[in-house]
Amino acid sequence: RQLVPDVLLWRARAQIRDGALQAAEHTLDALASSEPEHSPLQQQSIHLLTARLHLARGEAATALSLLEQLLSRAQEDQHVLRVLEIQVLISLAHASLKQGPESSQQLTLVLAQARGEGFLRLFLDEGELMSAFLREHLPSITEKPLRAFAQSILHAFTYPFSPQASSPDSPLLEPLSAQEQRV
């Protein structure tokens, strides 16, 4: 029974990613109707997906307001990965609102934190929107380590299983073992 909300959360995320926004809204409504039964993390995920839905609909100001509230809570709870995910979405919301300096500042902050933790997947999960966003902002990234990290993310978007994607700087993919290579 506790697994059902998690499955519905992934379903809603996939629906948003695929552009099935009305279906995502119905899934989120079903989740919200039983929200008191969910864990705090599941409740936070519902709100985060609601913000994603607003972003997908072009309602960036509404999404930004919700994301800032979620960021505060995630920071209090010390959920590092969730904080970074929210910050990524905040940078995308600022970009959608044509707030270039805020968007660049937020992106630089997230890149610095994610680079330290090796969180490449954080960016890859955002799909083509993030790829375009990084390509657009790459020239403005002046710090060499952050620029290299951004380039490795862009490379992983293009060649997700290349040897460079499994370099020591990118712990996402491990080299194949001898047995895996034989198979």
Backbone as CSV, one residue per row, in Angstrom:
resi,resn,N_x,N_y,N_z,CA_x,CA_y,CA_z,C_x,C_y,C_z
1,ARG,0.821,-1.192,0.000,0.000,0.000,0.000,0.867,1.258,0.000
2,GLN,2.011,1.245,0.714,2.868,2.419,0.744,3.587,2.627,-0.584
3,LEU,3.698,1.606,-1.389,4.364,1.704,-2.671,3.516,2.453,-3.698
4,VAL,2.203,2.408,-3.555,1.297,3.033,-4.524,1.586,4.523,-4.713
5,PRO,1.739,5.318,-3.653,2.041,6.736,-3.888,3.346,6.946,-4.654
6,ASP,4.357,6.140,-4.363,5.631,6.285,-5.070,5.466,5.981,-6.560
7,VAL,4.698,4.963,-6.879,4.447,4.621,-8.280,3.684,5.755,-8.959
8,LEU,2.703,6.304,-8.274,1.939,7.414,-8.840,2.809,8.662,-9.019
9,LEU,3.750,8.875,-8.114,4.669,10.005,-8.252,5.519,9.850,-9.514
10,TRP,6.050,8.653,-9.736,6.843,8.418,-10.943,5.973,8.532,-12.192
11,ARG,4.755,8.076,-12.084,3.822,8.172,-13.214,3.566,9.636,-13.560
12,ALA,3.319,10.452,-12.563,3.069,11.881,-12.795,4.297,12.543,-13.410
13,ARG,5.468,12.185,-12.923,6.686,12.779,-13.490,6.842,12.397,-14.954
14,ALA,6.585,11.141,-15.274,6.670,10.686,-16.672,5.616,11.393,-17.529
15,GLN,4.425,11.571,-16.985,3.376,12.261,-17.731,3.778,13.707,-18.024
16,ILE,4.373,14.378,-17.054,4.829,15.753,-17.266,5.932,15.758,-18.321
17,ARG,6.877,14.860,-18.184,7.980,14.766,-19.149,7.472,14.534,-20.565
18,ASP,6.442,13.713,-20.693,5.902,13.366,-22.004,4.883,14.378,-22.530
19,GLY,4.589,15.405,-21.733,3.649,16.431,-22.179,2.192,16.090,-21.950
20,ALA,1.909,15.013,-21.244,0.529,14.630,-20.924,0.120,15.372,-19.648
21,LEU,-0.020,16.689,-19.760,-0.197,17.532,-18.589,-1.544,17.319,-17.901
22,GLN,-2.591,17.079,-18.673,-3.894,16.838,-18.054,-3.887,15.514,-17.283
23,ALA,-3.251,14.513,-17.844,-3.133,13.228,-17.150,-2.306,13.400,-15.874
24,ALA,-1.243,14.186,-15.959,-0.415,14.444,-14.776,-1.230,15.160,-13.702
25,GLU,-2.053,16.098,-14.116,-2.896,16.816,-13.156,-3.849,15.850,-12.450
26,HIS,-4.417,14.932,-13.196,-5.329,13.940,-12.581,-4.574,13.036,-11.604
27,THR,-3.379,12.625,-11.986,-2.575,11.783,-11.095,-2.225,12.536,-9.818
28,LEU,-1.820,13.799,-9.971,-1.477,14.604,-8.791,-2.704,14.878,-7.928
29,ASP,-3.867,15.077,-8.558,-5.099,15.257,-7.783,-5.407,14.014,-6.957
30,ALA,-5.215,12.846,-7.562,-5.453,11.587,-6.837,-4.496,11.470,-5.656
31,LEU,-3.250,11.855,-5.874,-2.265,11.808,-4.785,-2.607,12.819,-3.690
32,ALA,-2.980,14.016,-4.092,-3.270,15.080,-3.120,-4.494,14.753,-2.277
33,SER,-5.433,14.017,-2.847,-6.648,13.696,-2.093,-6.360,12.797,-0.894
34,SER,-5.272,12.050,-0.964,-4.908,11.179,0.159,-3.592,11.631,0.787
35,GLU,-3.242,12.904,0.628,-1.950,13.418,1.075,-1.668,13.212,2.564
36,PRO,-2.648,13.364,3.462,-2.314,13.169,4.883,-1.775,11.769,5.201
37,GLU,-2.074,10.803,4.352,-1.601,9.437,4.572,-0.153,9.244,4.111
38,HIS,0.389,10.208,3.367,1.722,10.073,2.785,2.807,10.516,3.759
39,SER,3.997,9.992,3.522,5.154,10.405,4.324,5.487,11.864,3.991
40,PRO,6.223,12.531,4.861,6.622,13.921,4.552,7.385,14.038,3.229
41,LEU,8.224,13.063,2.925,8.968,13.104,1.675,8.031,12.940,0.468
42,GLN,7.045,12.070,0.597,6.072,11.907,-0.477,5.244,13.182,-0.651
43,GLN,4.875,13.812,0.455,4.130,15.069,0.374,4.969,16.130,-0.340
44,GLN,6.239,16.197,0.003,7.127,17.154,-0.646,7.243,16.837,-2.144
45,SER,7.297,15.569,-2.490,7.378,15.168,-3.900,6.123,15.573,-4.668
46,ILE,4.977,15.473,-4.024,3.728,15.905,-4.663,3.793,17.400,-4.973
47,HIS,4.255,18.180,-4.019,4.350,19.626,-4.222,5.401,19.961,-5.287
48,LEU,6.479,19.210,-5.303,7.516,19.437,-6.305,6.992,19.120,-7.712
49,LEU,6.242,18.044,-7.834,5.652,17.711,-9.127,4.607,18.735,-9.544
50,THR,3.906,19.295,-8.572,2.952,20.369,-8.880,3.699,21.568,-9.455
51,ALA,4.851,21.892,-8.881,5.675,22.984,-9.414,6.163,22.641,-10.821
52,ARG,6.560,21.396,-11.038,6.981,20.964,-12.374,5.827,21.113,-13.378
53,LEU,4.635,20.779,-12.938,3.467,20.905,-13.801,3.236,22.369,-14.176
54,HIS,3.370,23.259,-13.206,3.229,24.694,-13.488,4.288,25.147,-14.496
55,LEU,5.512,24.690,-14.318,6.574,25.039,-15.266,6.238,24.539,-16.667
56,ALA,5.768,23.310,-16.758,5.435,22.727,-18.058,4.287,23.478,-18.733
57,ARG,3.424,24.053,-17.951,2.296,24.829,-18.493,2.676,26.271,-18.822
58,GLY,3.891,26.655,-18.521,4.315,28.024,-18.770,3.939,28.980,-17.652
59,GLU,3.602,28.423,-16.496,3.232,29.228,-15.325,4.435,29.321,-14.395
60,ALA,5.504,29.931,-14.908,6.778,29.950,-14.197,6.717,30.733,-12.891
61,ALA,5.952,31.830,-12.857,5.872,32.631,-11.630,5.232,31.822,-10.501
62,THR,4.186,31.095,-10.812,3.527,30.243,-9.815,4.476,29.138,-9.369
63,ALA,5.158,28.544,-10.331,6.116,27.478,-10.013,7.232,28.013,-9.125
64,LEU,7.738,29.188,-9.455,8.844,29.771,-8.698,8.455,30.013,-7.246
65,SER,7.271,30.519,-7.030,6.793,30.755,-5.671,6.740,29.448,-4.874
66,LEU,6.194,28.422,-5.480,6.096,27.114,-4.828,7.491,26.518,-4.599
67,LEU,8.365,26.655,-5.572,9.722,26.111,-5.449,10.505,26.772,-4.329
68,GLU,10.336,28.072,-4.162,11.045,28.763,-3.087,10.587,28.276,-1.714
69,GLN,9.294,27.991,-1.582,8.782,27.425,-0.323,9.364,26.028,-0.099
70,LEU,9.376,25.232,-1.171,9.904,23.870,-1.074,11.396,23.869,-0.753
71,LEU,12.118,24.833,-1.312,13.556,24.928,-1.060,13.829,25.175,0.417
72,SER,13.081,26.066,0.990,13.252,26.374,2.409,13.056,25.121,3.261
73,ARG,12.019,24.372,2.961,11.712,23.153,3.725,12.784,22.082,3.522
74,ALA,13.214,21.917,2.285,14.239,20.903,1.994,15.563,21.253,2.672
75,GLN,15.880,22.537,2.736,17.102,22.960,3.422,16.994,22.687,4.920
76,GLU,15.831,22.957,5.491,15.626,22.664,6.919,15.810,21.180,7.200
77,ASP,15.285,20.349,6.292,15.356,18.899,6.469,16.704,18.318,6.037
78,GLN,17.563,19.155,5.481,18.901,18.770,5.034,18.878,17.641,3.997
79,HIS,17.944,17.737,3.067,17.870,16.794,1.948,18.687,17.374,0.796
80,VAL,19.957,17.039,0.731,20.886,17.647,-0.218,20.427,17.471,-1.664
81,LEU,20.102,16.265,-2.044,19.705,16.017,-3.425,18.407,16.750,-3.764
82,ARG,17.464,16.765,-2.847,16.201,17.474,-3.086,16.443,18.973,-3.201
83,VAL,17.329,19.510,-2.368,17.672,20.939,-2.449,18.222,21.253,-3.836
84,LEU,19.127,20.414,-4.315,19.723,20.643,-5.631,18.690,20.528,-6.747
85,GLU,17.807,19.556,-6.639,16.756,19.397,-7.645,15.869,20.639,-7.698
86,ILE,15.510,21.149,-6.548,14.677,22.348,-6.490,15.431,23.544,-7.065
87,GLN,16.721,23.651,-6.754,17.511,24.759,-7.282,17.626,24.689,-8.804
88,VAL,17.733,23.493,-9.351,17.749,23.327,-10.808,16.440,23.864,-11.393
89,LEU,15.330,23.492,-10.772,14.028,23.948,-11.265,13.857,25.459,-11.094
90,ILE,14.415,26.008,-10.025,14.358,27.462,-9.822,15.118,28.161,-10.943
91,SER,16.274,27.621,-11.313,17.037,28.244,-12.404,16.263,28.174,-13.715
92,LEU,15.573,27.067,-13.962,14.749,26.949,-15.167,13.557,27.903,-15.122
93,ALA,12.974,28.079,-13.940,11.849,29.008,-13.804,12.301,30.443,-14.078
94,HIS,13.451,30.821,-13.538,13.988,32.163,-13.810,14.243,32.345,-15.308
95,ALA,14.776,31.327,-15.950,15.027,31.401,-17.391,13.718,31.570,-18.151
96,SER,12.698,30.841,-17.736,11.384,30.944,-18.372,10.786,32.337,-18.211
97,LEU,11.105,32.970,-17.093,10.607,34.328,-16.827,11.530,35.396,-17.432
98,LYS,12.511,34.960,-18.211,13.475,35.873,-18.857,14.272,36.679,-17.833
99,GLN,14.590,36.039,-16.718,15.382,36.661,-15.659,16.789,36.071,-15.740
100,GLY,17.532,36.525,-16.750,18.845,35.976,-17.056,19.832,35.967,-15.907
101,PRO,20.049,37.120,-15.233,21.042,37.117,-14.145,20.684,36.152,-13.013
102,GLU,19.417,36.113,-12.629,18.995,35.200,-11.558,19.157,33.752,-11.996
103,SER,18.807,33.492,-13.250,18.918,32.146,-13.790,20.378,31.689,-13.819
104,SER,21.262,32.555,-14.301,22.694,32.219,-14.364,23.279,32.023,-12.971
105,GLN,22.909,32.897,-12.067,23.417,32.801,-10.695,22.989,31.474,-10.055
106,GLN,21.728,31.123,-10.228,21.206,29.879,-9.652,21.885,28.670,-10.294
107,LEU,22.079,28.717,-11.617,22.735,27.614,-12.317,24.163,27.426,-11.816
108,THR,24.891,28.527,-11.661,26.269,28.449,-11.177,26.311,27.838,-9.775
109,LEU,25.392,28.247,-8.927,25.313,27.704,-7.573,25.063,26.198,-7.601
110,VAL,24.118,25.776,-8.404,23.779,24.348,-8.485,24.934,23.549,-9.077
111,LEU,25.550,24.078,-10.126,26.681,23.367,-10.728,27.800,23.162,-9.711
112,ALA,28.084,24.202,-8.929,29.152,24.097,-7.926,28.838,23.022,-6.894
113,GLN,27.612,23.002,-6.414,27.236,22.009,-5.401,27.158,20.609,-5.996
114,ALA,26.568,20.489,-7.179,26.402,19.173,-7.803,27.747,18.595,-8.226
115,ARG,28.654,19.448,-8.670,29.984,18.990,-9.070,30.693,18.353,-7.883
116,GLY,30.588,18.980,-6.728,31.224,18.450,-5.528,30.697,17.082,-5.131
117,GLU,29.448,16.839,-5.429,28.820,15.557,-5.075,28.805,14.574,-6.247
118,GLY,29.144,15.044,-7.453,29.118,14.180,-8.631,27.718,13.874,-9.122
119,PHE,26.794,14.793,-8.932,25.394,14.567,-9.298,25.122,14.946,-10.756
120,LEU,25.574,14.140,-11.665,25.332,14.350,-13.086,23.879,14.040,-13.439
121,ARG,23.345,12.982,-12.881,21.976,12.534,-13.181,20.945,13.626,-12.879
122,LEU,21.233,14.451,-11.903,20.350,15.555,-11.526,19.994,16.409,-12.740
123,PHE,20.966,16.663,-13.587,20.758,17.481,-14.775,20.186,16.658,-15.928
124,LEU,20.677,15.443,-16.080,20.223,14.600,-17.176,18.735,14.281,-17.079
125,ASP,18.247,14.136,-15.859,16.829,13.819,-15.665,15.904,14.939,-16.126
126,GLU,16.435,16.138,-16.283,15.606,17.267,-16.727,15.425,17.295,-18.238
127,GLY,16.168,16.467,-18.941,15.954,16.300,-20.370,16.439,17.445,-21.237
128,GLU,15.819,17.546,-22.400,16.250,18.485,-23.439,16.192,19.933,-22.983
129,LEU,15.238,20.270,-22.142,15.151,21.636,-21.637,16.437,22.021,-20.914
130,MET,16.962,21.124,-20.094,18.202,21.395,-19.384,19.381,21.422,-20.340
131,SER,19.389,20.551,-21.314,20.465,20.533,-22.289,20.544,21.878,-23.019
132,ALA,19.408,22.373,-23.473,19.370,23.668,-24.165,19.781,24.798,-23.221
133,PHE,19.323,24.723,-21.992,19.635,25.737,-20.984,21.143,25.778,-20.715
134,LEU,21.761,24.615,-20.569,23.206,24.557,-20.325,23.991,25.069,-21.535
135,ARG,23.561,24.674,-22.749,24.246,25.155,-23.955,24.185,26.681,-24.030
136,GLU,23.042,27.232,-23.674,22.863,28.686,-23.715,23.750,29.388,-22.686
137,HIS,23.874,28.802,-21.514,24.603,29.451,-20.418,26.079,29.079,-20.349
138,LEU,26.507,28.100,-21.104,27.904,27.662,-21.049,28.904,28.807,-21.260
139,PRO,28.687,29.687,-22.226,29.665,30.772,-22.410,29.804,31.704,-21.197
140,SER,28.782,31.795,-20.391,28.845,32.703,-19.239,29.464,32.060,-17.997
141,ILE,29.752,30.767,-18.050,30.379,30.071,-16.916,31.882,30.290,-17.016
142,THR,32.415,31.076,-16.092,33.817,31.470,-16.177,34.766,30.569,-15.394
143,GLU,34.275,29.938,-14.345,35.143,29.063,-13.545,35.413,27.770,-14.315
144,LYS,36.684,27.466,-14.519,37.064,26.309,-15.338,36.484,24.986,-14.835
145,PRO,36.534,24.688,-13.519,35.968,23.405,-13.066,34.457,23.309,-13.326
146,LEU,33.743,24.417,-13.136,32.298,24.393,-13.380,31.995,24.275,-14.873
147,ARG,32.800,24.962,-15.664,32.623,24.892,-17.110,32.880,23.458,-17.596
148,ALA,33.915,22.828,-17.068,34.224,21.442,-17.441,33.094,20.504,-17.016
149,PHE,32.546,20.751,-15.829,31.432,19.913,-15.360,30.217,20.108,-16.262
150,ALA,29.910,21.354,-16.620,28.781,21.634,-17.513,29.006,20.964,-18.870
151,GLN,30.235,21.005,-19.363,30.545,20.354,-20.637,30.383,18.841,-20.540
152,SER,30.758,18.269,-19.395,30.585,16.818,-19.230,29.099,16.457,-19.181
153,ILE,28.282,17.324,-18.620,26.835,17.084,-18.608,26.310,17.120,-20.039
154,LEU,26.711,18.143,-20.782,26.267,18.255,-22.178,26.743,17.058,-22.994
155,HIS,27.964,16.607,-22.740,28.482,15.431,-23.436,27.634,14.200,-23.099
156,ALA,27.252,14.086,-21.838,26.436,12.933,-21.422,25.046,12.978,-22.053
157,PHE,24.526,14.177,-22.306,23.251,14.287,-23.022,23.390,13.722,-24.435
158,THR,24.517,14.014,-25.064,24.734,13.607,-26.443,25.187,12.163,-26.561
159,TYR,26.117,11.767,-25.676,26.708,10.423,-25.720,26.623,9.802,-24.327
160,PRO,25.436,9.348,-23.919,25.266,8.909,-22.529,26.112,7.709,-22.112
161,PHE,26.603,6.924,-23.053,27.359,5.729,-22.662,28.781,5.749,-23.207
162,SER,29.302,6.938,-23.449,30.656,7.037,-23.983,31.680,6.873,-22.862
163,PRO,32.929,6.583,-23.218,33.974,6.471,-22.183,34.133,7.756,-21.378
164,GLN,33.945,8.921,-22.024,34.086,10.176,-21.279,33.010,10.291,-20.203
165,ALA,31.825,9.758,-20.468,30.746,9.821,-19.476,31.080,8.991,-18.247
166,SER,31.992,8.048,-18.396,32.367,7.227,-17.241,33.761,7.582,-16.722
167,SER,34.178,8.816,-16.983,35.485,9.259,-16.504,35.477,9.380,-14.984
168,PRO,36.635,9.491,-14.340,36.691,9.615,-12.884,35.936,10.837,-12.366
169,ASP,35.821,11.864,-13.186,35.086,13.051,-12.755,33.580,12.832,-12.788
170,SER,33.124,11.763,-13.414,31.703,11.490,-13.562,31.408,10.087,-13.062
171,PRO,31.050,9.924,-11.781,30.862,8.592,-11.219,29.534,7.940,-11.595
172,LEU,28.786,8.550,-12.523,27.478,8.007,-12.870,27.574,6.595,-13.431
173,LEU,28.489,6.388,-14.380,28.621,5.084,-15.016,29.979,4.507,-14.672
174,GLU,30.008,3.226,-14.391,31.268,2.567,-14.093,31.726,1.833,-15.339
175,PRO,33.032,1.655,-15.500,33.513,0.864,-16.632,32.971,-0.561,-16.531
176,LEU,32.812,-1.182,-17.676,32.315,-2.553,-17.682,33.368,-3.503,-17.138
177,SER,32.905,-4.487,-16.397,33.824,-5.520,-15.906,34.187,-6.432,-17.080
178,ALA,35.177,-7.274,-16.889,35.585,-8.191,-17.936,34.422,-9.097,-18.333
179,GLN,33.679,-9.582,-17.356,32.530,-10.445,-17.641,31.466,-9.685,-18.430
180,GLU,31.194,-8.432,-18.032,30.197,-7.633,-18.754,30.630,-7.378,-20.191
181,GLN,31.923,-7.173,-20.405,32.417,-6.970,-21.759,32.257,-8.229,-22.602
182,ARG,32.503,-9.397,-22.001,32.322,-10.658,-22.743,30.866,-10.841,-23.140
183,VAL,29.954,-10.528,-22.244,28.525,-10.682,-22.537,28.131,-9.738,-23.650
